[in-house]
Structures are given as C-alpha cells and as structure tokens.
C-alpha cells in the first residue's frame, strides 16, 4: 500500500463545488443543478421511477455510464451528482441512472448503458452478487468497469475498485468505543453493548462490522463488554437495505426483551447513519434507562449530524464522497486514455487527500481487484466545525445545525 498527501489546491476546488441536498443515509441528497457550460442537459424518468440524466455530447468526447443504487439514501445523490458534474467538466457525456434499490432495475439500467455503447461504466451495486451476467456483456463489448464504493462480486469484468478503507471505517468505530469507555483500564467494570450492522447484499457491510467487532471482541471475551441480547454475528445484526425503520424495529425488540427491567445499555454500535437514526429513535421512545447511550454511525447525514449536535448520537465516520469521486474520475480518464493505472496514479494526480493503492485485500471471487482506498474521518460534536464546516463540505444554519453544501 502506498499513501500520498499532496497540495491543497484541489481541496480548495472541491470545497467550491460541493453539492446541496439532504435526508436519508450509508447515505444521499437531492442533486444540485449541474453547470453544463450553458448547454441544457436532458432528463427523463427511468423505469425505476427515478431520474436518468445525460448531457449534450461533447465533440469528439466519450460517454460515461454511471449506475447508482437509489436516490432515497442521502449519500448516493451526492455521489451520482458529483461524478456527473466532474466528468462533464472534463468534456465527457454522462448517462446517470438510479435504480430505486431494485436489483432487476439496476440490471436493466446497465443493459441500457451497454446498448448505448458507453465507453466506461461506474457502478455502485445494489447487490454485489447480482450483476455477473450483465457485466459479462460489458466485458464482451470491451467496456471497462469501475466498481464504485461497493465491491461487485463474482465477475472478472471489474477493472478497478474505488472506495474508502471499509475495514478501517468499522475499526474507527470500535476504537472510538474502546477509547471513550477506556476499556483497557476498565478493571472489573462492565458495559452493555448491542450491534446493528448493514445490508447483507452490500459487500462493504461485512467489512464495517468486522472492523468494529475485531477491535471489541477481546473485551467481549474478557467480559468487560457484555451483549445481553447475545446477538454478535453479522447475520444476526444485519439490516436489509440499511433501512432506518428496520433498524428501529429491531432495536425496539431488543430493548423490550433485554432492557425493560432497567438494565443499562451503554453502547449501540451502528455501522452507518441510516441504521443509527433508527436505533436513536428506538432509544428515544423505548429505552427505560436514563443514561446517554454511546451511538456510532457513518456517512455524515444531515439528520445524524443534528443528532450529534443535540447529543443523541455520539459520532459518525465521515467519508468525503467528493474525494472518492475525484479518485474515480482520474482513474476513469486514465483508463479511457489507454493507460493501465497503478500506484503511480496517486503519485501523479496531486490529490489533497490520503489514498492507498491495494492489490491484496479485495478478492471478488474471480481474483483480487486492484483498489484505490481512501481514508475516512471520525466526526464528533467537538470537531464538526473543523472537519465538516471549515473544509467547506457543510455550513451551519441559524440554529447551529450542519447543512450540506
């Protein structure tokens, strides 16, 4: 792995181009209008009920097909909109689809992009194991594929993977709990913890959970951390589609079954913000205790940042999707230029953020996929200003709550 920190010039440019929107989560916001240099973009409803967008064809340019999972989660709107905007600024035509979290719809969307002879596919998969056949068609048509944020499994059509270091996301959550409770020096003191993980169809969800659990397992084995529900496997604590309502209902059941007698819950380890939102709601209505529960999250969704300001959620792991998009765009341009990118892309790009080139960690069942992995950031009430506002990703409204730019 190789890491590189370079100039702040690009960071300043990113700050000036961050997008607006809000709500939802692993998270998305409503796309901001895109400046196409005075040319109008066309918009048409896709078959999934969401919006497919394309810009006018740039003379002599190539076409990028972007397939995002859904607009119902805050982060995917940020990703899709930013990728579209920045590829268009470089003169490419962009076709952007959202698939309403419907696997069959995403397959149809990708089939349509292939039929339209796109030159590159950037795909954030709904289900990492459901695209084998359609991506086989992409490979047959010599269309390179970047697996974006979520690793696509079971196909040799994937050229590269761009994401954050997903195991580290969970590890940061576990370390935050470890440090906040000073578990290493707990002595005979014990704490109760419950886990809420993500979507089993999302390959990242296991990395998030395992990263946190591996940090905390020694304290569970020692008895310093206790899980009254006994639910400690990913399969038991997973949340389909990262759904807030599902996470809330499960936590309500746990609180009613194991904490109604006054047993104190100390930690709710949630893999992301949409599940944390549901867990926080359940604790607010169904928890009999009077203590403040330490609640983790990930993504920096607006509703969760408000909860952090209000002391209802303790932390979130923030992933700057603008940086992830920049890495993806530079990678895509290199591929379209006929290059075979490797660690030298980081050396030559001049990125203002940490990124590692990994050729060992992410095997999708057909082999290890070369990966560009960015480093996330822990955000708490104490550093929201420094990490999110001063960097230009968010502003504060008149009540002191962060709003995405």
C-alpha positions, 0 to 999 in steps of 0.5 A: 500500500502506498499513501500520498498527501499532496497540495491543497489546491484541489481541496480548495476546488472541491470545497467550491463545488460541493453539492446541496441536498439532504435526508436519508443515509450509508447515505444521499441528497437531492442533486444540485443543478449541474453547470453544463457550460450553458448547454441544457442537459436532458432528463427523463424518468427511468423505469425505476421511477427515478431520474436518468440524466445525460448531457449534450455530447461533447465533440469528439468526447466519450460517454460515461455510464454511471449506475447508482443504487437509489436516490432515497439514501442521502449519500448516493445523490451526492455521489451520482451528482458529483461524478456527473458534474466532474466528468462533464467538466472534463468534456465527457457525456454522462448517462446517470441512472438510479435504480430505486434499490431494485436489483432487476432495475439496476440490471436493466439500467446497465443493459441500457448503458451497454446498448448505448455503447458507453465507453466506461461504466461506474457502478455502485451495486445494489447487490454485489452478487447480482450483476455477473451476467450483465457485466459479462456483456460489458466485458464482451463489448470491451467496456471497462468497469469501475466498481464504485464504493461497493465491491461487485462480486463474482465477475472478472469484468471489474477493472478497478475498485474505488472506495474508502478503507471499509475495514478501517471505517468499522475499526474507527468505530470500535476504537472510538468505543474502546477509547471513550469507555477506556476499556483497557483500564476498565478493571472489573467494570462492565458495559452493555453493548448491542450491534446493528450492522448493514445490508447483507447484499452490500459487500462493504457491510461485512467489512464495517462490522468486522472492523468494529467487532475485531477491535471489541471482541477481546473485551467481549471475551474478557467480559468487560463488554457484555451483549445481553441480547447475545446477538454478535454475528453479522447475520444476526445484526444485519439490516436489509437495505440499511433501512432506518425503520428496520433498524428501529424495529429491531432495536425496539425488540431488543430493548423490550426483551433485554432492557425493560427491567432497567438494565443499562445499555451503554453502547449501540454500535451502528455501522452507518447513519441510516441504521443509527437514526433508527436505533436513536429513535428506538432509544428515544421512545423505548429505552427505560434507562436514563443514561446517554447511550454511546451511538456510532454511525457513518456517512455524515447525514444531515439528520445524524449530524443534528443528532450529534449536535443535540447529543443523541448520537455520539459520532459518525465516520465521515467519508468525503464522497467528493474525494472518492469521486475525484479518485474515480474520475482520474482513474476513469480518464486514465483508463479511457486514455489507454493507460493501465493505472497503478500506484503511480496514479496517486503519485501523479494526480496531486490529490489533497487527500490520503489514498492507498493503492491495494492489490491484496485485500479485495478478492471478488471471487474471480481474483483480487481487484486492484483498489484505490482506498481512501481514508475516512474521518471520525466526526464528533460534536467537538470537531464538526466545525473543523472537519465538516464546516471549515473544509467547506463540505457543510455550513451551519444554519441559524440554529447551529445545525450542519447543512450540506453544501 
